[in-house]
Amino acid sequence: MKTIIAEKPSVAREIARIVKATKRETGYYAGAEYNVTWAFGHLVQPALPDGYGIEGFHRDNLPIIPPVFQLVPRQVKADKGYKPDSEAAAQIKIIARLFRESERIIVATDAGREGELIFRYLYEYIGCATPFDRLWISSLTDKAIREGLERIESGNKYDNLYYAAQARSEADWLVGINATQAITIAAGRGTYSLGRVQTPTLAMVCERYWANNRFTPEPVWQVHFATPGTDADTVVKFSSVEKWKEKAPTEAAYKALEAQETVSVTKVERKETVQEPPLLYDLTTLQKEANTKHGFSAEKTLSIAQKLYEAKAITYPRTGSRYIPEDVFGEIPALLRAQKNNPVWAKRLALVGDTLSRRSVDDSKVTDHHALLPTDVKPKMLSADEQTVYDMIVGRMLEAFAEQCIKDVTTVTVVCDGVEYVAKGTIVRQAGWRGIYGEETEDTVLPEWTEGMTLPVGGCS
């Protein structure tokens, strides 16, 4: 008998279905040659100072550095201090029994640093010696689970990932416990919280807040004039290159321009600009853009992405990479075809082109997980916010593998009384990835002006 342990009940349910462990028991599924159980996130955690006999906040106790970190069942806050979480303790007993009765364990916690730590802490706390293997998958589709089970790897291959997670966990403990006690004792009243991550993050937020709060806007002055465009219904607007902080020189430039009936073209520069497709999303970039475009908090975006992952609609969301490896690149045409019946994206698929961009393809830049992608599973019954995040991920996939955006940009310069004025025109030769969302695909055509030509000065401002 083998025991598979997942990080959450919902993931365990999907894996149990694939391995035909269909009988529901208390705390696990059973069937065929498998038991499939689950954690509820961290069931085990490092003990708090009172676990080492250190009570209260006292200067003489600092620094608190345990010679060996002790693990205890997950704690919850009670009226007086903390007590073990009864639900966690009950599940630990079930898992311990299943581990003891198994000939082998398959670790199916989330394939990342924290998922590895969830299992290893539990394994150590139970005192288990049953050998274990690792299931490493980036999505919860049936295909991904089956392929993952076919290429199970020895658990010791991920020892360094566990050591990194353990080091981070212990650093959080040492900094958080000692800094919190130290500042609270120094303050003499109240309780203040410091942490390895929260404190520098709060410092950055405060620094940005004060910079924004202390910002003093300054008026900037610029001069403009219009001249006839390509036909009687269009005008071209020229703007001064310089922006003055004082009104006087601006007024002088304005009066000089107003007094002129014409100005001469001194330079015409034409060049082709190429804009490469954007990289795929990692979690941080998805969170940033969801906040900028839709006002979602980082926590909300992560929560939605996690739900989409558990619904098999996207790959593993907690990724720090914006690249995919070669083998995943081979699956992109099928993922694009899967959007043919999607009313939002079907009409835009043609903009991707026959030759897919390889900008987001680099094996060496893929970390624990590749960049975020939709799967070939069509999501159903999504809420409005879930649909928004899903569409962002699909849209970015289309952008990332579309062609370059190629434009001809013309810059025309004129001079009046020593002041330079410029106008820019753009002709989109190939919309490419910019066309996925319809961005910057309209031309701004300038007349065929050349150096030495005279242009009439129309309205000035």
SVG drawing of the C-alpha trace seen along z (x, -y; Angstrom):
<svg xmlns="http://www.w3.org/2000/svg" viewBox="-22 -89 44 91">
<polyline fill="none" stroke="black" stroke-width="0.4" points="0.0,0.0 1.2,-3.5 0.0,-6.8 -0.2,-9.9 -0.3,-13.2 -1.6,-16.4 -1.6,-19.9 -5.4,-20.4 -8.5,-18.2 -9.5,-19.5 -6.2,-18.4 -6.3,-15.1 -9.8,-14.5 -8.5,-15.0 -5.5,-12.7 -7.7,-10.1 -10.0,-10.0 -7.0,-9.4 -5.6,-6.5 -9.1,-5.1 -9.0,-5.6 -12.7,-6.2 -13.7,-5.0 -14.1,-8.0 -12.8,-7.4 -12.3,-9.8 -9.4,-12.0 -8.4,-10.1 -9.6,-8.3 -8.8,-4.5 -8.9,-2.2 -6.8,-0.1 -3.3,-0.2 -3.4,-3.8 -4.5,-5.8 -4.8,-9.5 -4.7,-11.9 -4.2,-15.6 -2.9,-18.4 -4.6,-21.7 -1.6,-23.8 0.9,-23.7 -0.2,-21.0 3.1,-21.3 5.1,-24.4 8.1,-25.4 7.3,-25.8 6.9,-29.2 9.2,-30.3 7.0,-28.8 7.7,-25.4 11.3,-25.9 10.3,-27.0 10.6,-30.8 7.5,-32.7 6.8,-36.3 8.9,-39.2 12.1,-39.6 15.3,-41.4 17.5,-38.6 16.0,-36.0 17.2,-37.7 18.4,-36.6 16.2,-33.5 18.1,-31.0 16.9,-27.4 19.8,-24.9 17.4,-22.7 14.0,-23.8 11.1,-21.8 8.0,-21.0 4.5,-21.1 1.0,-20.7 -0.4,-23.9 -1.4,-26.3 -4.5,-28.6 -4.9,-31.6 -6.9,-30.9 -8.0,-33.1 -4.6,-32.5 -1.8,-32.0 -2.0,-29.4 -3.3,-25.8 -3.1,-23.0 -5.6,-23.1 -7.8,-20.1 -8.6,-19.7 -4.9,-19.7 -4.1,-17.2 -6.8,-14.8 -5.5,-14.9 -1.9,-14.3 -3.0,-11.1 -4.7,-9.8 -1.6,-10.7 0.8,-9.1 -1.2,-5.8 -1.3,-5.8 2.4,-6.5 3.2,-3.6 1.1,-1.2 2.5,-2.1 5.5,-0.7 6.1,-4.0 4.9,-7.6 4.2,-9.9 4.5,-13.6 2.0,-15.6 2.0,-18.8 2.3,-21.9 5.4,-21.7 7.4,-24.5 9.4,-25.5 6.5,-25.9 4.8,-22.7 8.0,-20.8 8.3,-22.2 4.7,-21.3 5.4,-17.6 8.9,-17.5 7.9,-19.1 5.0,-16.7 7.3,-13.7 9.9,-14.8 7.3,-15.5 5.7,-12.0 9.1,-10.4 8.4,-8.5 11.1,-6.4 9.0,-5.2 10.8,-6.1 9.1,-8.7 9.0,-9.9 8.0,-13.2 5.1,-14.1 6.1,-17.3 3.4,-18.8 2.5,-22.3 -1.2,-21.8 -4.0,-19.7 -5.4,-18.5 -5.9,-14.7 -3.1,-14.6 -0.6,-16.4 -1.4,-14.2 -1.1,-11.0 2.2,-12.1 3.5,-13.2 2.7,-9.8 4.6,-8.1 7.7,-10.1 7.8,-10.0 11.3,-11.0 13.1,-10.1 12.3,-12.5 15.9,-13.2 16.3,-15.0 14.4,-17.9 16.5,-18.0 18.0,-21.3 14.6,-22.8 13.6,-21.6 16.8,-23.1 16.0,-26.4 12.4,-26.4 13.6,-25.3 16.2,-28.1 13.6,-30.7 11.1,-29.3 13.8,-29.5 14.9,-32.9 11.3,-34.1 11.1,-32.7 14.5,-34.1 13.9,-37.6 10.2,-37.8 10.4,-36.5 13.6,-38.4 12.9,-41.7 9.3,-41.7 10.3,-41.1 13.2,-43.5 11.2,-46.5 8.3,-45.7 10.6,-45.7 12.4,-48.8 9.1,-50.7 8.0,-49.8 4.3,-49.5 2.1,-47.9 3.1,-45.1 4.9,-45.8 5.5,-43.4 8.6,-43.2 9.3,-40.5 11.9,-39.5 9.5,-40.3 6.8,-42.6 9.2,-45.2 11.2,-46.0 8.0,-45.8 6.3,-48.3 9.4,-50.5 9.1,-50.6 5.4,-51.4 6.0,-54.2 8.9,-55.6 6.7,-55.7 3.8,-57.2 6.0,-60.0 7.6,-60.7 4.1,-61.0 2.8,-63.1 5.7,-65.5 5.6,-65.9 5.0,-69.5 3.6,-69.9 5.3,-72.5 3.6,-74.2 5.2,-73.4 4.7,-75.6 4.8,-74.5 3.9,-76.2 2.0,-74.5 0.8,-75.4 -1.3,-73.7 -0.7,-73.4 -2.9,-71.8 -2.5,-68.0 -2.9,-65.5 -6.3,-66.9 -8.7,-69.8 -10.2,-68.1 -7.0,-67.3 -4.4,-69.3 -1.0,-68.4 0.0,-69.7 3.6,-70.8 4.8,-71.1 7.9,-72.8 10.7,-70.4 11.4,-72.5 9.0,-72.7 9.6,-75.8 9.1,-76.1 8.6,-79.9 5.8,-81.5 7.9,-84.5 10.1,-82.6 7.0,-80.6 5.1,-83.8 8.1,-85.1 8.2,-82.0 4.4,-82.1 4.5,-85.8 7.4,-85.0 5.5,-82.1 2.2,-84.1 4.0,-86.8 5.2,-84.3 3.0,-83.3 5.2,-80.3 8.0,-78.2 10.6,-76.1 11.2,-72.4 14.7,-71.9 14.8,-68.1 12.7,-65.1 13.7,-61.8 12.1,-58.5 12.9,-55.2 11.4,-51.8 10.7,-50.8 10.2,-47.2 8.4,-46.3 9.0,-42.8 6.1,-40.8 5.9,-40.9 7.0,-38.0 4.4,-35.6 3.1,-36.3 4.7,-35.2 2.7,-35.7 4.2,-39.1 3.6,-40.6 0.0,-39.2 -0.6,-40.8 0.8,-44.2 -1.2,-44.4 -4.4,-43.1 -4.0,-45.9 -3.2,-48.6 -6.0,-47.6 -8.7,-46.2 -7.9,-47.4 -7.4,-43.9 -5.2,-43.5 -2.2,-41.1 -4.0,-38.8 -7.2,-38.8 -5.3,-38.0 -3.4,-35.1 -6.6,-33.7 -8.4,-33.8 -5.4,-32.3 -5.3,-29.5 -9.0,-28.8 -8.4,-28.7 -5.5,-26.3 -7.6,-24.0 -10.3,-24.2 -7.6,-23.0 -8.0,-26.2 -4.4,-27.5 -1.0,-26.1 0.6,-26.5 0.2,-30.2 3.0,-30.6 5.7,-30.9 8.6,-33.3 9.5,-32.6 8.2,-34.4 9.6,-31.7 8.7,-28.2 11.0,-25.3 11.2,-23.8 8.9,-20.9 6.1,-23.2 6.6,-25.4 5.7,-22.3 2.2,-22.4 1.5,-26.1 -0.2,-25.5 -2.7,-23.2 -3.3,-25.7 -3.9,-28.4 -6.3,-26.1 -8.2,-25.5 -9.3,-29.1 -11.0,-28.8 -14.4,-28.5 -13.8,-31.2 -16.0,-34.2 -13.5,-36.7 -10.4,-35.4 -11.4,-33.5 -11.3,-36.5 -7.9,-37.6 -6.1,-34.2 -5.4,-35.2 -3.2,-38.0 -0.8,-35.5 0.5,-34.4 1.9,-31.1 5.4,-31.6 5.2,-31.8 7.5,-34.2 10.2,-32.4 10.9,-35.3 9.4,-33.6 11.1,-30.3 14.3,-29.7 15.0,-26.5 17.8,-28.2 15.4,-30.8 12.7,-28.4 12.8,-28.0 10.6,-25.6 7.7,-26.3 7.4,-27.8 5.4,-30.9 1.6,-31.1 -0.4,-29.5 -4.0,-28.5 -4.6,-24.8 -6.7,-23.0 -9.5,-22.7 -12.4,-25.2 -13.4,-26.7 -17.1,-26.8 -19.2,-29.0 -16.5,-31.6 -17.4,-34.7 -16.7,-38.1 -13.4,-38.5 -12.3,-35.0 -13.1,-35.5 -11.1,-38.8 -7.9,-37.1 -8.4,-34.1 -8.8,-36.4 -5.6,-38.3 -3.6,-35.0 -5.1,-33.9 -4.6,-37.4 -1.0,-37.5 -0.4,-34.1 -1.7,-35.4 0.5,-38.5 3.6,-36.6 3.5,-34.3 2.3,-36.9 4.6,-38.7 6.5,-41.8 4.8,-45.2 6.5,-47.1 5.9,-50.8 7.4,-53.6 7.8,-56.7 8.4,-60.1 9.6,-63.0 9.4,-66.5 11.3,-69.4 10.8,-73.1 12.4,-76.1 11.0,-79.5 13.1,-82.2 15.5,-79.6 12.8,-77.3 12.4,-73.8 9.0,-72.3 8.3,-68.7 5.4,-66.6 5.4,-62.8 3.5,-60.5 3.2,-56.8 2.3,-54.2 1.8,-50.7 3.3,-48.3 2.5,-45.2 0.2,-45.4 1.5,-42.0 1.0,-41.6 -0.3,-45.1 -3.4,-44.1 -4.5,-41.5 -6.0,-44.2 -6.2,-46.7 -3.5,-48.9 -1.7,-51.5 -2.9,-50.1 -4.2,-53.3 -2.0,-55.3 -1.1,-59.0 -0.1,-60.0 2.0,-63.1 2.2,-64.8 5.2,-64.0 7.2,-67.0 10.9,-67.4 13.7,-69.6 13.4,-73.2 9.7,-73.2 7.6,-76.0 4.6,-75.3 1.8,-77.8 1.4,-78.6 -2.2,-78.1 -3.7,-78.4 -1.2,-78.8 -1.6,-77.9"/>
</svg>
